[in-house]
Amino acid sequence: MTELRLENTLSGEKEAFEPLNDDRVLLYVCGLTVSDDPHLGHARTWVSFDVLHRYLEHKGYDVKHVENVTDVDDKIIDRAEEEGKTAAEVAARYAEQVYDDMGALNLRRVDVRPHVTEHVDEIIEMTERLVDRGYAYEAEDGVYFDVSEFDGYGKLSGQKVEELEQGEEGAAKDAPEDFALWKLAEDGDGDAEPTWDSPWGEGRPGWHIECSAMSTTHLGETVDIHGGGRDLVFPHHENEIAQTEAATGEEFTRYWLHVGPLRVEDEKMSSSLGNFWTVHEALEEYDANEIRAFLVSTQYSKPQEFTRDALDDGAARWERLRNAYRACEEAMDSTGARAKHADDELRAATEAAREEFAEAMDDDLNTPEALAALDSLVNAVNAHVEEPPYDYIGLFGAWRTFEELAGDILGFDFSGDGDGAGRIIEAVLALREEMRDDGEYETADALRDALEEAGVEVQDTDEGATYRL
């Protein structure tokens, strides 16, 4: 079995993945600022980390997955003022759309989805600690992190401190590279801007401090994997490292993973550029499986080009996969299926697909190559079902491989395209009982072995065979 290797932005190299705890992975993903409808560029990040989560579980890890919601920010306040609403009302509306779209794309539910407005106390506490330790200072308009005090600044992005300038012009900070931890409210701020009491006066959190406070609150001082879109490397993630490690004295993140942009005619898909297609709009023309097939057709860390033709290619790929899955079920259900008939080519193709899929996924989640492994199995299944007799055990192995690799790991949903895993497994167990009653113990054992190889644990009881996945 190959080992999982991930491209760590911090080192710029693929590294063997070794979590702090042998059995558990702490995963933090930077979520959205909920000021607009999510688009397919956001969906690419969601799906990428969803596949990572699923694959880590497949590898045997217990994953604690935290993804934040930024529900107070300049963009939200601006939108609220435009619409004559409060920032809370705007954030709640767009957050609900995010949750709906995530569910529609068959994403695994994250363990914790913290909101900034629910963690202001922790943000203030971390800011106080940074001030006490000499890494931050109070100014006329807020509290700033002193970049010059953190020796490792720039280690993630490669930025040179002397060339940096962050934040708004006219800020009262000591140096252009320093960044805000707490922003004081100004006289005359509209009702749309939410504020909180703090030791420095009424105000609200800066952008970067929120993720540091929320990740340490829910995952502890050091996380195994921290990620988001590649546009977050600087300044957001660089600043997260500085303020978190300055506050805790510990390594913040062991593996930094970043998703390449979804591009439209060589420009990043972006709400600000107006070149986006919302997830909701895409789901009106394509189903979730077709969109996922498109999104995983490019490795997560590389840029991906968005075109309708590329989405159509994803739809065609999903159709071939779904049809092969159905063909397995239909052939197993037919009178042409034989428990004692073996097709060595089909069984070898199934084993090869599993090996090639694992090698691809262990190579920094190389989903295009993983899809290619499934394509080879699709070809083998299609060749096998051209005419009976059919290899019942071989077909079951191929069917279960689709369920496990394409379904459980890549996140495709076969539930509307077949009769379901439970019915198929029950049918195999029934056939096994027939073989045992007829004295065909070798064939019955082969059926049990096929089930167990597919991850189905069979238990024989006085009342008959039972199973669990």
C-alpha positions in Angstrom: 0.0 0.0 0.0 1.3 3.4 -1.0 1.4 6.3 1.5 -0.5 9.5 1.1 1.6 12.4 0.0 0.4 16.0 0.0 1.8 19.1 -1.6 2.5 21.3 1.3 2.5 25.0 0.4 4.8 25.7 3.3 7.6 23.6 1.9 6.6 23.7 -1.8 7.1 19.9 -1.9 5.0 16.7 -1.7 5.4 15.3 1.8 4.3 12.0 3.3 1.3 12.7 5.4 1.8 12.0 9.1 -0.8 13.5 11.4 0.0 14.4 15.0 -2.3 11.6 16.2 -1.9 8.3 14.3 -5.7 7.8 14.2 -7.1 11.3 14.0 -6.8 14.2 11.6 -7.6 17.8 12.5 -8.7 19.7 9.4 -9.5 23.4 9.2 -10.9 25.0 5.9 -11.3 28.7 5.4 -15.0 29.2 4.5 -16.8 32.0 2.8 -17.6 35.6 3.6 -21.3 35.4 3.2 -22.0 38.5 1.2 -23.2 37.0 -2.1 -24.4 33.8 -3.6 -21.7 31.1 -3.8 -20.4 30.3 -7.3 -18.6 27.4 -8.9 -15.2 28.7 -7.9 -16.3 28.3 -4.3 -17.7 24.9 -5.1 -14.4 23.8 -6.4 -12.8 24.4 -3.0 -15.7 22.7 -1.2 -15.5 19.6 -3.3 -11.7 19.4 -3.1 -11.7 19.4 0.7 -14.8 17.1 0.7 -12.8 14.5 -1.3 -9.8 15.0 1.0 -12.1 14.4 4.0 -13.6 11.3 2.4 -10.3 9.9 1.4 -8.8 10.4 4.8 -11.7 8.4 6.3 -11.1 5.7 3.7 -7.5 5.5 4.9 -8.8 4.8 8.4 -8.6 8.2 10.0 -11.2 9.9 12.2 -11.5 13.4 10.8 -12.6 16.4 12.7 -13.5 18.9 10.0 -14.0 22.6 10.9 -15.0 25.2 8.3 -15.8 28.8 9.3 -18.4 31.3 8.2 -17.3 34.9 8.0 -20.5 36.7 8.9 -19.1 40.2 9.7 -16.9 41.9 7.1 -16.6 45.1 5.0 -18.3 43.4 2.1 -21.3 42.3 4.2 -21.6 45.8 5.7 -21.5 47.4 2.2 -24.2 45.0 1.0 -26.3 45.7 4.0 -26.1 49.5 3.4 -27.0 49.0 -0.2 -30.1 46.9 0.7 -31.1 48.9 3.7 -30.7 45.9 6.0 -28.5 44.9 8.9 -25.3 43.0 8.4 -26.8 40.1 10.4 -29.8 39.9 8.0 -27.5 39.9 5.0 -25.2 37.3 6.4 -28.0 35.0 7.5 -29.6 35.0 4.0 -26.4 34.2 2.2 -25.2 31.7 4.8 -28.4 29.8 4.2 -27.7 29.7 0.5 -24.2 28.3 1.2 -25.7 25.5 3.3 -28.3 24.7 0.7 -25.7 24.6 -2.1 -23.3 22.4 -0.1 -26.1 19.9 0.6 -27.1 19.9 -3.0 -23.6 19.0 -4.1 -23.5 16.0 -1.8 -20.8 17.4 0.5 -20.2 15.6 3.8 -21.4 17.6 6.7 -18.5 19.2 8.5 -18.2 18.7 12.3 -18.2 22.4 13.3 -19.2 25.4 11.3 -18.2 28.4 13.5 -19.4 31.9 12.9 -17.2 34.9 13.6 -20.0 36.7 15.5 -20.2 33.7 17.9 -16.5 33.9 18.7 -15.8 37.6 19.4 -14.8 36.8 23.0 -12.1 34.4 21.8 -10.9 36.9 19.2 -10.6 39.6 21.9 -8.8 37.2 24.2 -6.2 36.3 21.5 -5.7 39.9 20.6 -5.1 40.8 24.3 -2.5 38.0 24.4 -0.7 39.3 21.4 -0.6 42.8 22.9 0.7 41.5 26.2 3.4 39.5 24.4 4.6 42.5 22.4 3.4 41.3 19.0 0.6 43.9 18.7 0.0 47.5 19.6 -2.9 49.9 20.0 -3.4 52.8 17.6 -5.9 55.5 17.2 -8.2 53.4 15.0 -7.7 49.9 16.4 -5.2 47.2 17.3 -2.5 46.1 14.8 -0.1 43.1 14.6 3.5 44.2 14.4 4.9 42.2 11.5 8.5 43.2 12.4 8.2 41.3 15.7 7.5 37.9 14.1 10.7 36.5 12.6 9.1 33.9 10.4 6.8 36.3 8.5 6.7 35.4 4.8 7.6 31.7 5.2 4.3 30.5 3.6 4.1 33.0 0.7 7.7 34.0 0.2 6.8 37.6 0.6 9.5 40.1 1.6 8.4 42.3 4.6 10.1 45.4 3.2 8.0 45.2 0.0 4.6 44.8 1.8 1.7 47.1 2.3 -1.5 45.7 3.9 -4.9 47.2 4.6 -6.6 50.5 4.0 -4.9 53.7 3.1 -4.8 56.2 5.9 -4.8 53.7 8.7 -3.0 54.8 11.9 -0.7 51.8 12.0 3.1 52.1 12.6 4.2 50.4 9.4 2.5 49.6 6.0 3.0 45.9 6.4 1.2 45.7 9.8 -2.4 44.4 9.8 -5.5 45.0 11.8 -6.6 42.7 14.6 -9.4 44.9 16.0 -11.0 47.8 14.2 -12.5 50.6 16.2 -15.9 52.0 15.2 -15.9 55.5 13.8 -18.3 58.2 14.7 -21.2 58.2 12.3 -20.9 54.5 11.3 -24.3 53.4 10.0 -26.6 51.0 11.8 -25.6 48.3 9.3 -22.2 47.9 11.0 -22.1 45.5 14.0 -19.8 46.4 16.9 -18.8 44.9 20.2 -17.2 46.2 23.4 -13.5 45.5 23.9 -10.6 46.7 26.1 -9.7 49.2 23.3 -13.2 50.5 22.6 -16.3 49.7 20.5 -15.4 47.9 17.3 -15.2 44.6 15.4 -12.6 42.0 14.6 -10.1 42.3 11.7 -10.4 39.7 9.0 -7.4 37.5 9.7 -7.7 37.0 13.5 -11.0 35.3 13.2 -9.7 32.0 11.8 -6.8 31.9 14.3 -9.3 32.2 17.2 -11.8 29.8 15.8 -9.3 27.1 14.8 -7.6 27.1 18.2 -10.9 27.1 19.9 -12.2 24.0 18.1 -9.0 22.1 17.1 -6.3 23.2 19.5 -3.0 25.1 19.0 -1.8 22.9 16.1 -3.8 21.5 13.3 -2.8 18.8 10.8 -4.2 20.4 7.6 -5.3 23.9 7.0 -6.5 25.1 3.6 -8.6 27.1 1.3 -8.3 28.8 -2.1 -4.9 29.7 -3.4 -5.8 33.4 -3.2 -5.7 33.1 0.6 -2.0 32.2 0.8 -1.3 35.9 1.1 -2.2 37.8 3.1 -4.8 35.7 5.0 -2.9 32.5 5.7 0.5 34.2 6.1 -1.1 36.5 8.8 -2.8 33.5 10.4 0.5 31.8 10.9 2.1 34.9 12.4 -0.6 35.8 14.9 -1.4 32.2 15.9 2.2 31.1 16.5 3.0 34.4 18.2 0.0 33.9 20.5 0.6 30.2 21.3 4.4 29.6 20.8 3.5 26.4 18.9 3.5 25.4 15.2 0.2 26.4 13.8 -0.3 24.0 10.8 1.7 21.0 9.6 0.3 20.8 6.1 -1.0 23.8 4.1 -3.2 22.8 1.1 -4.4 25.3 -1.4 -6.9 24.8 -4.2 -6.1 26.4 -7.6 -8.6 29.0 -9.0 -11.4 28.2 -11.4 -10.7 30.5 -14.3 -12.9 32.0 -17.0 -11.0 33.1 -20.1 -7.8 33.4 -18.1 -9.3 35.3 -15.2 -10.2 33.9 -11.8 -14.0 33.3 -11.4 -14.9 36.0 -8.9 -18.0 37.8 -7.5 -16.1 41.1 -7.8 -15.4 40.6 -11.5 -18.9 39.5 -12.3 -17.6 36.5 -14.4 -19.2 33.9 -12.2 -21.9 31.2 -12.5 -23.6 30.6 -9.1 -24.0 27.1 -7.8 -27.7 27.5 -7.8 -27.7 28.5 -11.5 -25.5 25.6 -12.4 -27.7 23.1 -10.6 -30.7 24.2 -12.7 -28.9 22.8 -15.8 -26.7 20.1 -14.4 -27.1 17.6 -11.6 -24.7 17.4 -8.7 -22.9 14.3 -10.1 -22.2 16.1 -13.4 -20.8 19.1 -11.6 -18.6 17.0 -9.3 -17.3 15.0 -12.4 -16.3 18.3 -13.9 -14.7 19.7 -10.7 -12.6 16.5 -10.0 -11.4 16.2 -13.6 -8.5 18.6 -12.7 -6.2 18.0 -9.7 -7.2 20.3 -6.9 -3.9 22.3 -6.6 -3.9 23.2 -10.3 -5.9 26.0 -12.0 -9.0 24.8 -13.8 -10.7 26.3 -16.8 -14.4 26.7 -16.8 -16.4 26.3 -20.0 -19.7 24.8 -20.8 -17.9 22.2 -23.0 -15.9 21.2 -19.9 -19.1 20.8 -17.9 -20.7 18.8 -20.7 -17.6 16.5 -20.6 -18.2 16.0 -16.9 -21.8 15.2 -17.6 -20.8 12.6 -20.2 -18.3 11.1 -17.9 -20.8 10.7 -15.1 -23.3 9.1 -17.6 -20.7 6.4 -18.6 -19.9 5.7 -14.9 -23.6 5.5 -14.0 -24.4 3.3 -16.9 -21.7 0.8 -16.0 -23.0 0.8 -12.4 -26.5 0.0 -13.7 -25.1 -2.6 -16.1 -23.6 -4.4 -13.1 -26.9 -4.5 -11.3 -28.9 -5.5 -14.3 -26.5 -8.3 -15.2 -26.4 -9.6 -11.6 -30.2 -9.6 -11.6 -30.5 -11.5 -14.9 -30.9 -15.2 -15.5 -27.5 -15.0 -17.3 -25.5 -14.5 -14.0 -23.6 -17.5 -12.7 -22.0 -17.8 -9.3 -19.6 -20.4 -10.6 -18.7 -18.6 -13.8 -15.4 -16.6 -13.5 -14.2 -13.9 -15.9 -10.6 -13.5 -15.0 -10.3 -10.3 -17.1 -13.1 -8.6 -15.3 -11.7 -9.6 -11.9 -8.3 -8.5 -12.8 -9.6 -5.2 -14.1 -11.4 -4.6 -10.8 -8.2 -5.3 -8.8 -6.2 -3.1 -11.1 -8.7 -0.2 -10.9 -8.5 -0.3 -7.1 -4.7 -0.3 -7.1 -4.4 2.5 -9.7 -7.1 4.6 -7.9 -5.2 4.3 -4.6 -1.9 5.2 -6.2 -3.5 8.3 -7.9 -5.2 9.5 -4.7 -2.1 8.9 -2.6 -0.2 11.1 -5.1 -1.6 14.4 -3.7 -5.2 13.5 -4.5 -4.7 13.1 -8.2 -8.4 12.8 -9.1 -7.9 12.9 -12.9 -5.8 9.7 -12.7 -8.3 8.3 -10.2 -11.1 8.9 -12.7 -9.0 7.2 -15.4 -8.7 4.1 -13.2 -12.5 4.1 -13.0 -12.8 4.6 -16.7 -10.8 1.4 -17.3 -13.2 -0.5 -15.0 -16.1 0.9 -16.9 -14.6 -0.5 -20.1 -14.1 -3.9 -18.6 -17.7 -4.0 -17.3 -19.1 -3.0 -20.6 -17.1 -5.7 -22.4 -18.2 -8.3 -19.9 -21.9 -7.6 -20.1 -22.1 -7.8 -23.9 -23.4 -11.4 -23.7 -24.0 -14.0 -20.9 -23.0 -16.0 -19.0 -22.1 -13.3 -16.5 -19.6 -13.6 -13.6 -21.8 -12.9 -10.6 -18.9 -12.6 -8.2 -16.8 -10.5 -10.6 -19.8 -8.2 -11.3 -20.4 -7.8 -7.6 -16.7 -6.8 -7.1 -16.9 -4.2 -9.8 -20.2 -2.9 -8.5 -18.9 -2.5 -5.0 -15.7 -0.8 -6.4 -17.9 1.8 -8.0 -19.8 2.3 -4.8 -16.7 2.6 -2.7 -14.3 4.6 -4.9 -16.6 6.7 -7.0 -19.3 7.0 -4.3 -17.7 7.0 -0.9 -14.5 8.8 -1.9 -15.2 11.0 -5.0 -18.7 11.7 -3.7 -20.9 10.6 -6.6 -24.4 9.7 -5.6 -25.7 6.5 -7.1 -28.8 6.3 -4.9 -31.1 7.5 -7.7 -29.6 5.2 -10.4 -29.8 1.7 -8.9 -31.6 -0.4 -6.4 -29.3 0.3 -3.6 -26.4 -1.4 -1.9 -28.5 -3.2 0.7 -30.7 -4.9 -1.9 -27.7 -6.1 -3.9 -25.9 -7.4 -0.8 -29.1 -9.2 0.4 -29.3 -10.8 -3.1 -25.7 -12.0 -2.9 -26.3 -13.5 0.6 -29.4 -15.3 -0.7 -27.5 -16.8 -3.5 -24.8 -17.9 -1.0 -27.4 -19.7 1.0 -28.6 -21.5 -2.1 -25.1 -22.6 -2.9 -24.7 -23.9 0.7 -28.0 -25.7 0.5 -26.9 -27.4 -2.7 -23.6 -28.4 -1.2 -21.7 -25.9 -3.3 -19.5 -24.8 -0.4 -16.6 -23.7 -2.5 -18.8 -21.3 -4.5 -20.5 -20.1 -1.3 -17.2 -19.4 0.3 -16.1 -17.5 -2.8 -19.3 -15.3 -2.5 -18.5 -14.6 1.1 -14.9 -13.7 0.2 -16.2 -11.3 -2.5 -18.4 -9.6 0.0 -15.6 -9.3 2.5 -13.2 -7.9 -0.1 -15.8 -5.3 -0.9 -16.0 -4.2 2.7 -19.0 -6.3 3.7 -18.6 -8.3 6.9 -20.8 -11.4 6.9 -22.0 -13.0 10.1 -23.7 -16.4 10.1 -26.3 -16.8 12.8 -29.0 -19.4 13.6 -31.5 -17.2 11.9 -29.4 -16.8 8.7 -26.6 -14.6 7.5 -26.4 -10.9 8.5 -23.9 -8.3 7.4 -22.5 -4.9 8.1 -20.5 -2.5 6.0 
